[in-house]
Amino acid sequence: MSSEIYNMVIDRNARLVKVENSGDYFLFTFESPEISRLARPGQFLMVKVSTGVQPLLRRPISIHNAENSILQIFFQVAGEGTRLLSLKKPGDTLDLLGPLGTGFSIKPEFSGRLIFCVGGGRGIAPLYFLARKLNEAGATPVIFYGGRTAADVPLKTHLESAGLETLTSTDDGSLGFHGLVTSLVEKELAARKPAFLFACGPEAMMERLAEICQQKRIPGEFSLESIMGCGFGACWGCVRKIRRNGRTGYLKVCQEGPVFPLEQIVWQEDENG
């Protein structure tokens, strides 16, 4: 069992101090000192969205930022659980379990190096925290932020105001580069090559990024999404096919991940091949 589980905290009275939203996207700011102190980029929370029995299970949501006593999450309303969560108001308290999972690796050799951080839609959520920590480690992060339309990149100003270089793309051309964020990454690679690439977003986006990284010999880590029941490895509801040390098997995304080295991830077409 991962040692990460022993660092998790249950904060049943995390106070919501600020709510920001743009359409279906929400940025929540909590006071949760103990979880904030332990949190690392790429980890997540299991959030109880209702005081009743429906929905019964908590919802997994990436940690967007943790600083001092402040903890932030960014999410999109995608179902009943996140709809109920979006109704919370400043002053409400929520029941949070975390930090959970294995996060991104921030290595000493990143100092002085260029690092690409690629997020698609709500997959941008953990990359702000990651970019902050990369800056602190002396690296130069560049954030690639893609969405279907301009409405799907609501954190652009938030990222830029933190001094982070942010390149945006939209499928319909309504903001930034016209096309997929993977095409924007390829365009940028013609001018500069990063020492490492981190990514979080839709499966198709990350599978294409894996191909690009393999072609360009760029190492990286990807954060996978999965339906989770418990969040700490007890229910086996979030397994994913992973290849390690020449062997392929199923590992729990909540515990062994959600972050994996890109070369270990078995994509759908690999499974069919």
Number of C-alpha atoms within 10 A of each C-alpha: 10 12 10 18 17 11 12 20 16 15 18 14 14 21 20 21 15 15 16 10 15 13 10 15 20 21 19 21 22 24 20 22 16 18 25 21 15 16 23 24 26 28 26 26 24 23 21 21 24 17 10 8 7 10 14 13 16 20 21 24 19 26 28 24 23 24 13 11 13 20 24 23 19 22 23 21 16 10 8 12 19 19 14 14 19 20 9 16 14 13 12 13 17 20 17 23 22 26 31 30 27 24 25 24 17 16 10 11 11 18 16 13 15 18 23 20 26 28 29 27 24 24 23 25 26 29 28 24 19 24 26 18 16 23 16 11 16 15 22 21 26 18 25 24 31 33 26 20 18 18 16 22 23 21 22 19 12 11 17 13 10 11 10 19 15 16 19 23 28 25 17 15 15 15 19 17 18 18 19 20 26 23 16 20 19 15 12 14 13 8 7 9 18 19 17 18 22 27 28 26 21 15 15 12 18 24 19 13 24 23 13 17 18 14 9 13 12 15 16 24 24 28 27 20 21 15 13 21 19 18 27 25 21 12 12 18 16 20 20 22 17 20 16 12 6 6 8 13 11 12 17 23 28 30 25 19 24 26 26 21 18 24 17 17 21 16 16 12 8 8 8 6 5
